[in-house]
Amino acid sequence: TVADVIQQTVRGSDMVFRYGGEEFVVLLSSTHVKGALLLAERIRRNIEINSVSCNGVTLSATVSLGVSWLEECDTGLTLFQKADSALYEAKAGGRNCVRHQQSESDYNVTSYKVGTASSR
């Protein structure tokens, strides 16, 4: 499943949660922006290359990911809102991609959302 692929891709210190029907949240600690973006891309790629056979039909999926990080004035709610906004940018930008909040800071990344996608 998508959840299994995400769990197998992240580090042991990262936390993965289902957030709604087709969305997941991954909370990272001690991770800079570049590392989080690399991990998000690895998750995207691993989901894309995995497929499942069911009754002779091969099913695969793609995902869109939105990455955000906690800045000094953020709350948990604003952190999720920024990840959600980046996720919708990824979906609007053609899907099966990673987008991040619009900020140049190099803060530690604490959250990103994975929106599961379309079956192929």
C-alpha positions in Angstrom: 0.0 0.0 0.0 1.0 3.6 -0.3 1.2 3.8 3.5 3.6 0.9 3.5 5.9 2.5 0.9 6.0 5.7 2.9 6.8 3.9 6.1 9.5 1.9 4.4 11.1 5.1 2.9 11.2 7.4 5.9 13.7 7.2 8.8 12.9 5.4 12.1 12.7 8.8 13.8 10.1 10.2 11.4 6.4 9.8 12.1 3.8 9.0 9.5 0.0 9.6 10.0 -3.0 9.2 7.8 -4.7 12.6 7.5 -8.0 12.2 5.9 -9.0 9.6 3.2 -6.2 10.0 0.7 -3.6 12.1 2.6 -0.8 11.3 4.9 1.4 13.6 7.0 5.1 12.9 7.7 6.7 14.7 10.6 10.4 15.0 10.5 12.9 16.1 13.1 16.3 17.5 12.7 16.0 17.8 9.0 16.9 20.8 6.8 14.9 21.8 3.8 17.1 20.1 1.2 17.1 16.8 3.1 13.3 16.9 3.4 12.9 17.7 -0.3 15.1 14.7 -1.2 13.1 12.5 1.1 9.8 13.7 -0.4 11.2 13.0 -3.9 12.3 9.5 -2.8 8.8 8.8 -1.4 7.2 10.1 -4.7 9.5 7.9 -6.8 9.1 4.8 -4.6 5.3 5.0 -4.8 5.5 5.5 -8.6 7.6 2.4 -9.2 5.6 0.1 -6.9 2.6 -1.7 -8.3 0.1 -4.3 -7.1 -1.5 -7.1 -9.0 -5.2 -7.8 -8.3 -7.1 -10.4 -10.4 -4.6 -10.2 -13.2 -4.7 -6.4 -13.3 -1.6 -4.3 -12.4 -2.4 -1.2 -10.4 0.0 1.6 -9.7 -0.3 5.1 -8.2 1.4 8.5 -8.2 1.4 11.1 -5.5 1.7 14.8 -5.1 3.6 16.1 -2.1 3.6 19.5 -0.3 6.5 20.3 2.0 6.5 22.9 4.8 8.7 23.8 7.8 8.1 25.5 11.1 9.1 29.1 11.3 9.3 31.2 14.4 5.7 32.6 14.2 4.0 29.4 13.1 1.5 27.3 15.0 0.7 23.7 14.2 -2.3 25.0 12.2 -0.2 27.3 10.0 2.4 24.6 9.5 -0.4 22.3 8.1 -1.9 25.1 6.1 1.5 25.8 4.3 1.9 22.1 3.6 -1.7 21.9 2.3 -1.1 24.9 0.1 2.1 23.4 -1.3 0.2 20.1 -1.9 -2.5 21.8 -3.9 0.2 23.6 -5.9 1.7 20.2 -6.8 -1.7 18.9 -7.8 -2.4 22.0 -9.9 1.1 21.7 -11.5 0.4 18.4 -13.1 0.5 16.0 -10.1 3.1 13.4 -9.3 5.6 16.1 -8.1 6.9 17.8 -4.9 6.3 21.4 -4.1 7.3 23.4 -1.0 6.2 26.5 0.8 7.5 29.8 -0.6 10.2 30.8 1.8 14.0 31.0 1.5 14.7 30.1 5.1 16.8 27.1 6.0 14.7 26.1 9.0 14.4 22.5 10.0 11.6 20.8 8.3 8.9 19.4 10.5 6.0 18.4 8.3 4.9 17.5 4.9 1.7 16.1 3.4 1.5 13.4 0.9 -1.7 13.4 -1.2 -2.3 10.1 -2.8 -3.3 10.3 -6.3 -4.5 8.6 -9.2 -4.4 4.9 -9.9 -3.0 4.0 -13.3 
